Amino acid sequence: MRTLIRALSVGFCIAATSLGSAVGETLTIGVASSVTAIDPHFQYSGANIAVSRHFFDPLILQDDEQRLIPGLAESWRAVDTTTWEFLLRHGVKFHDGSDFVAADVAYTLERAASVPNSPGSFAGYIKSITEVRIVDDYTIRLHTAKPNPQLPWDMSTFGIIPHQLGPKIRTEDFSQGRAMIGTGPFRFVSWFPGERLVMARNDRYWSRPPDWDEVVLVQLANSASRLAALRSGQVDAIEHVPVIDIPWLEQDPLLTLRQKTSNRVIYLQMDTDRTVSPFVSDRSGGALATNPFKDQRVRLAISKAIDRNAIVERIMSGNAVPAAQVLPDGYFGVSPHVAPEPYQPEQAKNLLTEAGFGDGFHVTLHTASDNFENGAKTALAIAQMLSRIGIAADVQALPKSIWSTRAAALEFSFMLASWGSESGEISGALRGMIASFDAKKGWGTSNRGRYANPTFDALFERATTATDTTIREQLLQQASEFAIKDVAIIPLYFEVATWAARRGITYEPRSDGYTLAHQFHWSRN
């Protein structure tokens, strides 16, 4: 609770002083995940994107089911197979009072694709664009070398910033507040990294203004601390409700809970590229002649050694869904022919023997300690399961900021990670996690194991350029099936996102799991 105490000591206003709070006061939310930067283009991560949505609108928004809806663009259309036209919303003002125009879109596209030192670039969503043509202040056309039917989804992933910020704007300028100028529902007030973010209502917001004059996001990485803060009235709402506490919280008449199965997949990623991987050795700590993760049979053995149902029931208390692919059933491009890998430890042992690793090996499993609920517990459970087939795994849980930086630098051999999809279809996840790393194309930006398979890449390339919707979905399904069969990554489970709030405050739950302050509303019912 030290972080909460420090935050309270500086004297920000809290609306949770009584259950009679009214609309227009301060809403205080306890959030779990820390952000690595408030620069909206620094890193593609769920926590960063959720925060940026308060200040920066994208061209296209997504509703709570991740269907595309108008944002700063009122409409969009394919002019031809390689040209998309966006008609921009009139009358939108940035927080500094300047008008939103097409020049801001062009500036953002250039800037977001090339932020220095980004550990998870947005380049993959922009690199297909070969020309940006401003038709007039409220019409812009984006040209691509090849057909890109995914482009509207791509334009929903990042916020627009004003072109007046200029070419020398840095991530530090956002951190210090100087560049926090967007069109979003809130204006920036202050940010104390690791402690709290304060924002004020944008009364000139082009859509429905938020219910709250002020919102404070309090960083409470510890689940027990978040829950204690809610029950004591120090915060009004929390995200990532501890799964073990959900049954009794549902019985509390002073609280309301909202849940939704999210698209956030918890998965294992492996170094399949290097012949010698830094955290892999034989059981005695000696060098191995080759990296075991390069062998598909070893990767499949690991997948078969993991009891997904046990993790869901015992660690997540039933508040998760076993994963077969990188997105849940029902999303565009998800194959109906793939089921979660069954728990078959004996077959796993046989596969290791066939691959020449019958004696097992030693590896370190790295994960972030504050990125998703029960991450460290899940990693420890996986290590125990792997020990039963002869793989000795040490677990090292690091703060997300450190883990992300080191993972992006390809320092790890074996990783437990999470991915929340930016869209209602599978192509973004396949492109980010599984496609071969290609800086020019913007592929593989989160492919930290450097998995590469030319057959997958060719299939995915065909899928991403197919303009016929039926053919495109079939190709994406085939690409997903291929990736799972080759064990490019090992999907484990999808989180069920849970929010809790004081009675009288409701939240519109989202499948992307984002906590957005403007979707909290006051209700006297």
C-alpha positions in Angstrom: 0.0 0.0 0.0 3.0 2.4 0.1 2.3 3.6 -3.4 -1.3 4.4 -2.4 -0.2 6.2 0.7 2.2 8.3 -1.2 -0.5 9.2 -3.7 -2.9 10.1 -1.0 -0.3 12.2 0.8 -0.1 14.8 -2.0 -3.8 15.6 -1.5 -5.8 14.8 -4.6 -9.5 14.8 -4.3 -11.3 11.5 -3.9 -15.0 11.0 -4.8 -15.3 7.8 -2.7 -16.0 9.6 0.5 -19.6 8.6 0.5 -22.0 6.5 -1.5 -23.9 9.6 -2.3 -21.3 11.1 -4.7 -22.8 12.8 -7.7 -21.9 13.1 -11.3 -19.3 15.8 -11.8 -16.9 14.9 -9.0 -13.6 13.0 -9.1 -13.5 9.4 -10.1 -10.6 7.4 -8.7 -9.6 4.1 -10.3 -7.1 1.6 -9.0 -5.3 0.2 -12.0 -3.0 -2.8 -12.0 -0.8 -2.5 -15.0 1.9 0.2 -15.2 2.4 2.2 -18.3 5.9 2.4 -19.8 5.2 5.9 -21.3 2.2 8.2 -21.9 3.6 8.9 -25.4 0.7 7.4 -27.5 3.2 6.0 -30.0 6.0 4.7 -27.8 4.9 1.1 -27.3 2.1 -1.1 -28.4 0.9 -2.6 -25.1 -2.6 -2.8 -23.6 -1.8 -0.6 -20.6 -0.3 2.1 -22.8 -3.1 2.1 -25.3 -5.8 2.2 -22.6 -4.2 5.2 -21.1 -3.7 7.0 -24.4 -7.4 6.6 -25.3 -8.2 9.1 -22.6 -6.2 11.8 -24.3 -5.8 10.9 -28.0 -8.5 9.7 -30.4 -7.7 7.4 -33.4 -9.3 7.9 -36.8 -11.5 4.9 -36.1 -12.8 3.8 -32.8 -13.9 0.3 -31.6 -17.0 -0.4 -29.6 -17.0 -2.7 -26.6 -17.1 -5.7 -28.9 -14.3 -4.3 -31.0 -16.5 -3.5 -34.0 -15.3 -0.4 -36.0 -17.2 2.8 -35.4 -16.5 6.4 -36.5 -13.8 8.3 -34.6 -12.0 11.3 -36.0 -12.9 9.9 -39.3 -16.7 10.1 -39.9 -16.5 7.5 -42.8 -14.0 5.6 -44.9 -14.0 3.7 -48.2 -11.8 1.8 -50.6 -11.4 4.0 -53.6 -9.7 1.2 -55.4 -7.7 -1.9 -54.4 -4.7 0.2 -53.1 -6.3 3.4 -52.0 -8.4 4.2 -48.8 -10.1 7.5 -48.4 -11.0 8.9 -45.0 -13.5 11.7 -44.5 -12.6 13.6 -41.3 -14.9 15.0 -38.7 -15.5 18.7 -38.8 -15.4 21.0 -35.7 -13.0 18.9 -33.6 -10.7 20.8 -31.4 -7.4 19.7 -29.9 -6.9 20.5 -26.2 -5.0 23.6 -27.0 -7.9 24.9 -29.1 -6.4 24.3 -32.5 -8.5 22.6 -35.2 -8.1 19.0 -36.1 -7.3 18.7 -39.9 -5.8 16.2 -42.3 -2.3 17.5 -41.8 -2.5 16.1 -38.2 -3.2 12.7 -39.6 -0.3 12.8 -42.0 2.1 14.1 -39.3 0.9 11.3 -36.9 1.4 8.6 -39.5 5.0 9.7 -40.0 5.8 10.1 -36.4 4.1 6.9 -35.0 6.1 4.6 -37.4 9.5 5.8 -36.2 9.5 6.6 -32.4 13.1 6.1 -31.2 13.9 3.2 -28.8 10.3 1.8 -29.0 10.2 -1.6 -27.4 7.0 -2.4 -29.4 6.6 -0.2 -32.4 3.3 0.7 -34.2 5.2 0.5 -37.5 3.5 -2.7 -38.5 0.2 -0.8 -38.7 1.6 1.9 -40.9 4.4 0.5 -43.1 2.1 -0.7 -45.8 1.3 3.0 -46.6 3.4 4.2 -49.5 1.8 7.6 -49.9 -0.3 10.0 -47.9 -2.3 12.5 -50.0 -4.1 15.3 -48.4 -7.1 16.1 -50.6 -8.3 19.0 -48.4 -8.5 19.7 -44.7 -11.1 17.1 -44.1 -10.2 14.4 -46.7 -7.1 12.2 -46.8 -6.2 9.3 -49.0 -3.7 6.5 -48.0 -2.1 4.6 -50.8 -0.5 1.2 -50.4 1.8 -0.8 -52.7 -0.5 -3.9 -52.4 -4.1 -4.3 -51.4 -4.5 -3.9 -47.6 -8.1 -4.6 -46.5 -6.8 -4.5 -42.9 -6.0 -0.7 -43.1 -9.2 0.5 -41.3 -8.3 -1.7 -38.4 -4.8 -0.5 -38.4 -6.0 3.1 -38.2 -7.9 2.3 -35.0 -4.7 1.4 -33.1 -3.1 4.7 -32.3 -4.1 8.3 -31.5 -3.7 11.4 -33.5 -1.5 14.3 -32.4 -1.3 17.9 -33.8 1.2 18.6 -36.5 2.2 21.8 -34.7 4.2 19.6 -32.3 6.9 19.5 -35.0 9.5 16.9 -36.1 11.6 17.1 -32.9 9.0 15.9 -30.5 10.3 13.3 -28.0 8.8 10.7 -25.7 10.1 12.8 -22.8 7.9 15.8 -24.0 4.8 13.7 -23.4 6.1 12.4 -20.0 6.6 16.0 -18.9 3.2 17.0 -20.2 4.3 19.5 -22.9 3.1 17.3 -25.8 0.0 15.9 -24.1 -2.3 17.6 -26.7 -5.0 15.4 -28.1 -8.7 15.5 -29.0 -9.7 12.9 -26.4 -12.4 13.1 -23.7 -9.8 14.1 -21.0 -7.1 16.7 -20.7 -3.8 15.9 -19.1 -3.1 17.3 -15.6 -0.2 15.4 -14.1 1.7 12.1 -14.2 3.8 10.6 -11.5 5.2 7.3 -13.0 4.4 4.3 -10.9 2.0 6.3 -8.7 -0.8 8.2 -10.4 -2.1 9.9 -13.5 -4.5 12.8 -13.1 -6.8 14.1 -15.9 -9.6 16.6 -16.3 -12.7 16.4 -18.4 -12.5 17.9 -21.9 -15.7 20.0 -21.9 -15.3 20.6 -25.7 -15.1 16.9 -26.5 -16.8 16.2 -29.9 -18.6 13.1 -28.5 -20.4 12.5 -25.2 -18.4 14.3 -22.5 -17.4 12.1 -19.5 -19.5 12.0 -16.4 -16.6 13.1 -14.2 -14.8 16.5 -13.7 -11.6 14.8 -12.8 -10.2 11.2 -12.9 -7.3 9.8 -11.0 -5.7 6.5 -12.0 -3.8 5.2 -9.0 -1.2 2.6 -9.7 -1.8 -0.4 -7.4 0.0 -3.4 -8.9 -0.7 -5.6 -5.9 -4.2 -7.2 -6.1 -4.8 -7.2 -2.4 -3.9 -3.5 -2.2 -6.4 -2.7 -5.0 -9.2 -4.6 -3.3 -8.4 -3.0 0.1 -8.5 0.4 -1.5 -11.9 -0.2 -3.0 -13.4 -1.7 0.1 -12.1 1.2 2.3 -13.4 3.8 -0.1 -10.0 5.1 -1.1 -10.8 4.4 -4.7 -14.2 4.2 -6.5 -13.4 1.4 -8.9 -10.7 -1.2 -9.7 -9.7 -3.3 -12.7 -8.3 -6.8 -12.7 -10.3 -8.0 -9.7 -8.4 -10.9 -8.0 -10.0 -14.0 -9.3 -10.0 -15.7 -5.8 -12.1 -12.9 -4.4 -14.8 -12.7 -7.1 -17.3 -15.2 -5.4 -17.6 -13.2 -2.2 -17.4 -9.8 -3.9 -20.5 -10.8 -5.9 -22.4 -11.1 -2.6 -21.4 -7.6 -1.4 -24.4 -5.3 -1.7 -22.1 -2.2 -1.7 -20.3 -3.3 -4.9 -21.0 -4.0 -8.5 -19.0 -6.4 -10.7 -18.8 -6.5 -14.5 -17.1 -9.2 -16.5 -16.3 -10.0 -20.1 -14.2 -12.6 -21.8 -11.3 -10.7 -23.1 -9.1 -11.3 -26.2 -5.9 -11.1 -24.1 -4.1 -14.4 -24.6 -1.5 -15.6 -22.2 1.1 -17.6 -24.1 4.6 -18.9 -24.2 7.2 -17.6 -26.7 10.5 -19.4 -27.4 13.8 -18.5 -29.0 13.6 -20.6 -32.2 16.3 -18.6 -34.0 19.7 -18.9 -32.3 21.7 -22.1 -32.4 22.9 -21.3 -28.8 20.3 -19.6 -26.7 21.4 -17.7 -23.6 19.3 -19.3 -20.9 19.3 -22.9 -22.1 21.7 -25.6 -21.0 21.8 -29.3 -20.2 20.6 -30.4 -16.8 24.1 -29.9 -15.3 24.4 -26.4 -16.6 26.7 -27.4 -19.5 26.4 -26.2 -23.1 24.1 -27.9 -25.6 25.1 -28.6 -29.1 21.9 -27.0 -30.4 19.0 -24.9 -29.1 16.1 -27.4 -28.4 13.5 -24.8 -29.2 14.5 -24.9 -32.8 12.8 -28.4 -33.0 9.1 -28.4 -33.5 8.8 -31.6 -31.5 10.3 -30.0 -28.5 7.9 -27.1 -28.7 5.0 -29.5 -29.1 6.2 -31.5 -26.1 6.1 -28.4 -24.0 2.6 -27.6 -25.2 1.4 -31.1 -24.4 3.0 -31.0 -20.9 0.9 -28.1 -19.8 -2.5 -28.8 -18.2 -4.4 -25.7 -19.3 -7.6 -26.7 -17.6 -5.7 -27.0 -14.3 -4.3 -23.5 -14.7 -7.7 -22.1 -15.5 -9.4 -23.8 -12.5 -6.7 -23.7 -9.8 -4.9 -20.5 -10.6 -7.5 -18.4 -12.3 -10.4 -19.8 -10.3 -12.4 -20.5 -13.4 -12.1 -16.9 -14.7 -10.3 -17.8 -17.9 -10.8 -19.8 -21.0 -8.3 -22.4 -22.4 -6.7 -21.0 -25.6 -6.3 -22.9 -28.9 -5.2 -19.9 -31.0 -4.1 -16.3 -30.6 -7.7 -15.0 -30.4 -10.9 -16.6 -29.0 -13.6 -18.2 -31.0 -15.8 -15.9 -33.0 -13.2 -13.4 -34.2 -12.6 -13.0 -37.9 -10.0 -15.4 -39.1 -10.0 -17.7 -36.1 -10.2 -21.3 -37.3 -13.1 -23.5 -36.1 -10.9 -26.6 -36.6 -8.3 -26.0 -33.9 -8.8 -27.0 -30.3 -6.6 -26.4 -27.2 -3.7 -28.8 -27.1 -4.7 -31.7 -24.7 -2.6 -32.5 -21.6 -0.6 -35.5 -22.6 2.6 -35.7 -20.6 3.6 -39.2 -21.7 3.4 -38.2 -25.4 5.4 -35.1 -24.5 8.2 -37.3 -23.1 8.2 -39.4 -26.2 8.5 -36.3 -28.4 11.5 -35.1 -26.4 13.2 -38.4 -26.9 12.5 -38.4 -30.6 14.1 -34.9 -30.8 17.2 -36.1 -29.0 16.4 -34.5 -25.6 15.3 -37.6 -23.7 17.5 -36.4 -20.7 15.7 -33.1 -20.7 17.4 -29.7 -20.4 17.5 -26.6 -18.2 15.9 -23.2 -19.1 14.9 -20.0 -17.4 11.3 -18.9 -17.9 11.1 -15.1 -17.8 7.8 -13.2 -17.2 6.6 -9.8 -16.1 5.5 -9.6 -12.5 3.0 -6.9 -13.1 1.6 -7.3 -16.6 -1.3 -9.8 -16.0 -2.9 -11.4 -13.0 -1.2 -14.5 -11.5 1.6 -14.3 -14.1 4.3 -15.5 -11.6 2.0 -18.2 -10.3 1.2 -19.4 -13.8 4.9 -19.4 -14.6 5.7 -21.5 -11.5 2.9 -24.0 -12.4 4.3 -24.3 -15.9 7.7 -25.0 -14.4 6.3 -27.8 -12.2 4.5 -29.3 -15.2 7.7 -29.2 -17.3 9.7 -30.9 -14.6 7.5 -34.0 -15.0 8.8 -34.5 -18.6 12.4 -33.7 -17.7 12.7 -30.0 -18.4 14.0 -28.1 -15.4 12.7 -24.5 -15.6 13.7 -21.7 -13.3 11.2 -18.8 -13.1 12.3 -15.2 -13.1 9.6 -12.5 -12.8 10.6 -9.0 -13.6 8.8 -5.6 -13.5 7.0 -5.1 -16.8 9.2 -2.1 -17.8 12.4 -4.1 -17.4 10.9 -7.3 -18.9 9.6 -5.5 -22.0 12.9 -3.8 -22.7 15.0 -6.9 -22.3 12.5 -9.0 -24.3 12.6 -6.5 -27.1 16.4 -6.7 -27.0 16.1 -10.5 -27.5 17.8 -11.3 -24.2 15.5 -14.2 -23.3 15.1 -17.8 -24.4 11.7 -18.7 -23.0 9.0 -16.2 -22.1 5.5 -16.1 -20.6 3.8 -13.2 -22.1 0.4 -11.7 -23.0 -1.1 -10.1 -26.1 -4.3 -8.2 -26.3 -5.5 -7.8 -29.9 -6.0 -4.3 -31.3 -8.8 -5.4 -33.6 -11.7 -7.7 -34.1 -9.8 -10.0 -36.4 -6.8 -12.2 -36.2 -4.4 -10.6 -38.7 -2.9 -8.1 -36.2 -1.9 -10.8 -33.8 -0.4 -13.0 -36.5 1.5 -10.1 -37.9 2.8 -8.9 -34.6 3.7 -12.2 -32.8 4.3 -14.8 -35.5 5.2 -13.3 -38.9 9.0 -13.2 -39.5 10.6 -10.0 -38.2 10.9 -7.5 -41.0 11.4 -3.9 -40.0 10.6 -2.6 -43.5 7.2 -4.3 -43.5 6.6 -3.8 -39.9 6.1 -7.5 -39.3 7.1 -9.4 -36.2 7.3 -6.3 -33.9 6.5 -8.6 -30.9 8.1 -11.7 -32.3 10.7 -11.8 -29.5 11.6 -15.4 -30.3 12.3 -14.6 -33.9 10.2 -17.5 -35.1 10.4 -17.6 -38.9 8.8 -19.8 -41.4 8.6 -18.8 -45.1 5.5 -21.0 -45.7 3.6 -19.1 -43.0 4.8 -15.8 -44.3 3.7 -16.5 -47.8 0.2 -17.7 -46.6 -0.1 -14.7 -44.4 0.9 -12.3 -47.2 -1.8 -13.8 -49.4 -4.3 -13.3 -46.6 -3.5 -9.7 -45.9 -3.8 -8.7 -49.6 -7.0 -10.6 -50.4 -9.8 -8.2 -51.1 -12.6 -10.8 -51.2 -13.8 -11.1 -47.6 -14.6 -14.8 -47.8 -11.2 -15.7 -49.3 -9.4 -13.5 -46.9 -11.1 -15.2 -43.9 -10.2 -18.7 -45.2 -6.6 -17.7 -45.7 -6.3 -16.2 -42.2 -7.8 -19.4 -40.8 -5.2 -21.5 -42.7 -2.4 -19.2 -41.5 -3.6 -19.6 -37.9 -3.8 -23.4 -38.3 -0.3 -23.5 -39.7 1.1 -21.4 -36.9 -0.4 -23.6 -34.2 0.6 -26.9 -35.9 4.2 -25.6 -36.1 4.0 -24.4 -32.5 5.1 -20.9 -33.4 3.9 -19.9 -29.9 2.1 -21.8 -27.2 -1.3 -20.3 -26.4 -2.4 -21.0 -22.8 -5.6 -19.2 -21.9 -7.7 -16.0 -22.4 -8.4 -13.9 -19.4 -11.9 -13.0 -18.2 -11.7 -9.3 -17.5 -13.4 -8.2 -14.2 -14.1 -4.7 -12.9 -15.5 -3.8 -9.5 -17.0 -0.4 -8.5 -18.9 1.1 -5.7 -22.7 0.7 -5.9 -24.1 3.4 -8.2 -21.1 3.4 -10.5 -21.4 1.1 -13.6 -18.8 0.2 -16.2 -19.3 -0.8 -19.8 -17.0 -3.9 -20.0 -14.8 -4.3 -23.1 -13.5 -7.4 -24.9 -10.1 -5.7 -25.2 -9.9 -5.4 -21.4 -9.2 -1.7 -21.5 -10.2 0.4 -18.5 -11.5 3.7 -19.9 -12.7 6.3 -17.4 -15.3 7.7 -19.8 -17.1 4.4 -19.8 -17.8 4.6 -16.1 -21.2 6.1 -15.5 -23.2 7.2 -12.4 -26.5 5.4 -11.9 -28.8 5.8 -8.9 -30.3 2.3 -9.6 
